[in-house]
Amino acid sequence: MPELPEVETVRRGLVPAMQGGRVEKCEQRRADLRFPFPDRFAERLQGRTIRSLRRRAKYLLFELDDDAVLIAHLGMSGSFQIEKSDMAETPGDFHHTRSKLARHDHVVLHMVGPMGPVRVIYNDPRRFGFMLMTDRDRLDAHPLIRDLGIEPTGNALSAAWLAGRFDGKKAPLKAALLDQKIIAGLGNIYVCEALWRAGLSPRRRAATLVTAAGRPVARLEALVDSIRQVIADAIEAGGSSLRDHRQTDGTLGYFQHRFDVYDREGEPCRRDGCAGAVRRIVQSGRSTFFCSTCQR
């Protein structure tokens, strides 16, 4: 499933074509994806201008000029493609050759915006993504949004703030970091990577990073820095593009080639001076990759 860096990559790719653009026509080609489409979905989008395109955790938020918000999730295999009809070779133009799997194009938005006339196509072979709608003033209370924690990319994330959530917490550090009510958008891949960078075991109890007085220990400070850096590196690289994920221009991200532990079971640890090897264990039904020699 695409994680936060992948979703942010998609958002940044869509903004030049969609933000400030008007939906001239919406083709809704099936009744549902993971969930049924909202009533009058195509009708409600047609004629609307997209004021802004934001991200919250792994959700894309399209804010419309009638104060409605389209909430979109990519699921396991969802992707957006942008097609121009004139095929001009202008630097920065988005172009993606049509897939042979056009039968999986479930929503097509015909738009006129900053890039001129474009088609924005949502393709999802597994149909585990979804699109829902709500009112802007109800967004924060929406069941998908209301319980989300802070963003790992914002200024709110700090060791002191995290210490308040980890204090007395018996859960393993990996599980605590995957709790979306604490930090929103962190997923399995980048938690594994951040823990390796910080030299912390995924099996360590979260509470061990907090003093008796409720303050963060130095290793929690290091973990916060690692979380910020691994997310920033992945966004800069264009997302890891595992399996079905694609950027909006059809190219692959490449952060997967820089993974230090994820999906590297049995390979030597990449930390200088460490003679250990990457192990794989299962925690809460998910694969965890780490080095038991240098991660404590």
C-alpha positions as CSV (number, residue, x, y, z in Angstrom):
1,M,0.0,0.0,0.0
2,P,1.4,3.4,-0.9
3,E,2.7,5.2,2.2
4,L,2.8,8.9,3.1
5,P,5.8,9.8,0.8
6,E,4.1,8.1,-2.2
7,V,0.8,10.0,-1.5
8,E,2.7,13.2,-1.1
9,T,4.4,12.5,-4.4
10,V,1.1,12.0,-6.1
11,R,-0.3,15.2,-4.6
12,R,2.6,17.3,-5.8
13,G,2.2,15.7,-9.3
14,L,-1.5,16.5,-9.4
15,V,-1.3,20.1,-8.2
16,P,0.0,21.7,-11.5
17,A,-2.9,20.2,-13.4
18,M,-5.7,20.3,-10.9
19,Q,-5.4,23.1,-8.4
20,G,-7.4,26.1,-9.7
21,G,-8.8,23.9,-12.5
22,R,-12.4,23.4,-13.4
23,V,-14.0,20.0,-13.8
24,E,-15.8,20.2,-17.2
25,K,-17.1,16.6,-17.0
26,C,-16.8,13.6,-14.7
27,E,-17.0,10.0,-16.0
28,Q,-17.9,7.6,-13.2
29,R,-17.5,4.1,-14.8
30,R,-18.7,1.9,-11.9
31,A,-20.9,2.1,-8.8
32,D,-18.2,1.4,-6.2
33,L,-14.6,0.9,-5.4
34,R,-13.8,-0.2,-1.8
35,F,-17.0,1.7,-0.8
36,P,-19.9,2.9,-3.0
37,F,-19.3,6.3,-4.6
38,P,-21.3,9.1,-3.0
39,D,-24.8,9.8,-4.3
40,R,-24.7,12.0,-7.5
41,F,-20.9,11.8,-7.4
42,A,-20.3,12.8,-11.0
43,E,-23.0,15.4,-11.0
44,R,-21.5,17.0,-7.8
45,L,-18.1,17.3,-9.3
46,Q,-19.1,18.6,-12.7
47,G,-18.6,22.3,-13.0
48,R,-16.7,22.6,-9.8
49,T,-13.3,24.3,-9.4
50,I,-10.7,22.7,-7.3
51,R,-9.5,25.4,-4.9
52,S,-6.7,23.4,-3.3
53,L,-5.3,19.9,-3.1
54,R,-4.0,18.9,0.3
55,R,-2.9,15.7,2.0
56,R,-3.8,14.4,5.5
57,A,-1.9,11.3,6.5
58,K,-2.5,9.0,3.5
59,Y,-5.6,10.8,2.2
60,L,-5.8,13.3,-0.6
61,L,-8.2,16.1,0.0
62,F,-9.6,18.0,-3.0
63,E,-11.3,21.2,-1.7
64,L,-14.0,22.4,-4.1
65,D,-15.4,25.9,-4.7
66,D,-18.8,24.9,-3.2
67,D,-17.2,24.1,0.1
68,A,-17.3,20.3,-0.5
69,V,-14.2,18.2,0.0
70,L,-13.4,15.0,-2.0
71,I,-11.5,12.5,0.2
72,A,-9.5,10.0,-1.9
73,H,-7.4,7.0,-0.9
74,L,-5.2,5.0,-3.2
75,G,-5.7,1.7,-1.5
76,M,-3.4,-1.1,-2.7
77,S,-3.1,-0.3,-6.4
78,G,-4.8,3.0,-7.1
79,S,-3.0,5.6,-9.2
80,F,-3.7,8.9,-10.9
81,Q,-2.6,9.6,-14.5
82,I,-2.6,13.0,-16.3
83,E,-3.1,13.1,-20.0
84,K,-2.9,16.1,-22.3
85,S,-4.5,16.0,-25.7
86,D,-1.9,18.2,-27.5
87,M,1.2,16.2,-26.5
88,A,3.3,19.4,-26.4
89,E,6.9,18.8,-25.3
90,T,6.9,21.6,-22.8
91,P,9.2,21.0,-19.8
92,G,7.1,19.9,-16.8
93,D,4.2,18.6,-18.9
94,F,2.7,15.4,-17.5
95,H,2.2,12.7,-20.1
96,H,1.5,9.0,-19.5
97,T,0.9,6.5,-22.3
98,R,-2.4,4.8,-21.9
99,S,-2.2,1.5,-20.0
100,K,-3.3,-1.7,-21.6
101,L,-5.4,-2.1,-18.5
102,A,-7.8,0.7,-19.4
103,R,-10.6,-1.3,-18.1
104,H,-9.4,-0.3,-14.6
105,D,-9.9,3.4,-15.3
106,H,-12.8,3.9,-13.0
107,V,-13.0,7.8,-12.8
108,V,-12.1,10.2,-15.5
109,L,-12.1,14.0,-14.9
110,H,-12.1,16.2,-17.9
111,M,-10.5,19.4,-16.7
112,V,-9.4,22.9,-17.8
113,G,-6.8,24.4,-15.6
114,P,-3.3,25.7,-15.3
115,M,-2.0,23.1,-17.8
116,G,-4.9,23.7,-20.2
117,P,-7.3,20.8,-21.1
118,V,-6.3,17.6,-19.4
119,R,-7.8,14.3,-18.4
120,V,-7.1,13.1,-14.9
121,I,-7.7,9.4,-14.7
122,Y,-8.1,7.3,-11.6
123,N,-7.0,3.7,-12.3
124,D,-7.3,0.9,-9.6
125,P,-7.1,-2.8,-10.6
126,R,-7.8,-4.1,-7.1
127,R,-10.4,-1.5,-6.3
128,F,-9.3,-1.1,-2.7
129,G,-9.1,2.7,-3.0
130,F,-12.1,4.9,-2.5
131,M,-13.5,8.4,-3.0
132,L,-15.9,10.0,-0.5
133,M,-17.2,13.5,-0.1
134,T,-18.0,15.7,2.9
135,D,-18.5,19.4,3.7
136,R,-15.5,21.5,4.5
137,D,-16.9,22.4,7.9
138,R,-17.4,18.8,8.7
139,L,-14.0,17.5,7.5
140,D,-12.3,17.5,10.9
141,A,-15.2,15.4,12.4
142,H,-15.3,12.9,9.5
143,P,-14.7,9.3,10.8
144,L,-11.6,8.9,8.6
145,I,-10.0,12.2,9.8
146,R,-11.1,12.9,13.4
147,D,-8.9,10.5,15.2
148,L,-5.7,11.0,13.2
149,G,-2.6,12.0,15.1
150,I,0.0,14.7,14.1
151,E,1.8,14.7,10.8
152,P,5.4,13.4,10.8
153,T,6.4,16.2,8.4
154,G,5.1,19.1,10.5
155,N,6.5,21.2,13.4
156,A,4.2,19.5,15.9
157,L,6.3,16.3,16.0
158,S,8.9,16.6,18.7
159,A,10.5,14.3,21.3
160,A,8.7,16.1,24.1
161,W,5.3,15.6,22.5
162,L,6.1,12.0,21.7
163,A,7.3,11.4,25.3
164,G,3.8,12.3,26.5
165,R,2.3,9.6,24.3
166,F,4.9,6.9,25.1
167,D,5.0,7.5,28.8
168,G,3.9,4.2,30.5
169,K,3.1,2.6,27.1
170,K,3.9,-1.1,27.2
171,A,3.5,-1.6,23.4
172,P,6.5,-2.4,21.3
173,L,8.1,0.7,19.7
174,K,7.1,-0.5,16.2
175,A,3.4,-0.8,17.1
176,A,3.4,2.6,18.9
177,L,4.8,4.3,15.8
178,L,2.2,2.6,13.6
179,D,-0.6,3.9,15.8
180,Q,-2.3,6.4,13.5
181,K,-3.8,8.1,16.5
182,I,-0.3,9.1,17.6
183,I,1.5,9.9,14.3
184,A,-0.7,9.9,11.1
185,G,0.6,8.5,7.9
186,L,3.6,6.5,9.2
187,G,3.6,3.1,7.6
188,N,5.5,-0.2,7.9
189,I,8.3,0.6,5.5
190,Y,9.4,3.9,6.8
191,V,9.0,2.9,10.5
192,C,11.4,0.1,9.8
193,E,13.8,2.5,8.2
194,A,13.5,5.2,10.9
195,L,14.1,2.6,13.7
196,W,17.3,1.4,11.9
197,R,18.6,4.9,11.5
198,A,18.0,5.6,15.2
199,G,19.6,2.3,16.2
200,L,16.4,1.2,18.1
201,S,14.9,-2.2,18.3
202,P,11.3,-2.5,17.0
203,R,10.7,-4.8,20.0
204,R,11.7,-2.3,22.6
205,R,8.9,-1.0,24.8
206,A,7.9,2.5,23.9
207,A,8.0,3.6,27.5
208,T,11.7,2.9,27.8
209,L,12.4,6.1,25.8
210,V,10.8,8.3,28.5
211,T,12.3,9.2,31.9
212,A,10.5,8.7,35.2
213,A,9.8,12.4,35.1
214,G,8.1,12.0,31.7
215,R,10.8,13.6,29.6
216,P,12.3,12.2,26.4
217,V,15.7,10.4,26.6
218,A,18.3,11.2,24.0
219,R,17.4,8.2,21.9
220,L,13.9,9.5,21.5
221,E,15.3,12.8,20.2
222,A,17.3,10.7,17.7
223,L,14.2,8.8,16.7
224,V,12.3,12.0,15.9
225,D,15.2,13.2,13.8
226,S,15.3,9.8,12.0
227,I,11.5,9.9,11.3
228,R,11.7,13.4,9.8
229,Q,14.8,12.5,7.7
230,V,13.6,9.2,6.3
231,I,10.2,10.8,5.2
232,A,12.0,13.8,3.7
233,D,14.4,11.5,1.8
234,A,11.6,9.4,0.5
235,I,9.5,12.4,-0.7
236,E,12.6,13.8,-2.4
237,A,13.2,10.5,-4.1
238,G,9.6,10.5,-5.4
239,G,8.2,7.7,-3.2
240,S,9.3,4.1,-3.0
241,S,6.9,3.0,-5.8
242,L,6.6,-0.5,-4.6
243,R,4.5,-2.9,-6.7
244,D,1.7,-0.9,-8.3
245,H,2.5,2.6,-7.2
246,R,3.4,5.1,-10.0
247,Q,4.0,8.8,-9.9
248,T,1.4,10.9,-11.9
249,D,3.7,11.2,-14.9
250,G,4.0,7.4,-15.1
251,T,7.6,7.2,-13.8
252,L,8.8,5.2,-10.9
253,G,10.2,6.6,-7.7
254,Y,13.5,5.0,-6.6
255,F,13.7,5.2,-2.8
256,Q,13.4,1.4,-2.7
257,H,17.0,1.2,-4.0
258,R,18.1,3.0,-0.8
259,F,16.3,0.9,1.8
260,D,18.7,0.0,4.6
261,V,16.6,-2.8,6.1
262,Y,13.2,-3.1,4.6
263,D,12.9,-6.3,2.5
264,R,16.6,-7.1,2.9
265,E,16.3,-10.2,5.1
266,G,19.6,-12.1,5.4
267,E,21.7,-9.3,3.9
268,P,24.6,-7.6,5.8
269,C,23.7,-4.6,7.9
270,R,24.7,-1.4,6.2
271,R,25.7,0.4,9.3
272,D,29.4,1.2,9.4
273,G,31.2,-1.2,11.8
274,C,28.2,-3.5,12.3
275,A,28.8,-7.2,11.5
276,G,25.2,-8.1,11.9
277,A,22.6,-9.1,9.3
278,V,19.0,-8.0,8.6
279,R,16.4,-10.1,10.3
280,R,12.7,-10.4,9.6
281,I,10.1,-11.0,12.3
282,V,6.3,-10.6,12.3
283,Q,4.7,-8.1,14.6
284,S,0.9,-7.6,14.6
285,G,0.7,-9.5,11.4
286,R,3.3,-7.3,9.6
287,S,6.8,-8.0,8.5
288,T,9.5,-6.1,10.5
289,F,13.0,-5.8,9.2
290,F,15.8,-4.9,11.5
291,C,19.4,-5.6,12.7
292,S,19.4,-7.2,16.1
293,T,23.1,-6.5,16.5
294,C,23.0,-2.7,16.3
295,Q,19.4,-1.9,17.0
296,R,18.8,-2.1,20.8
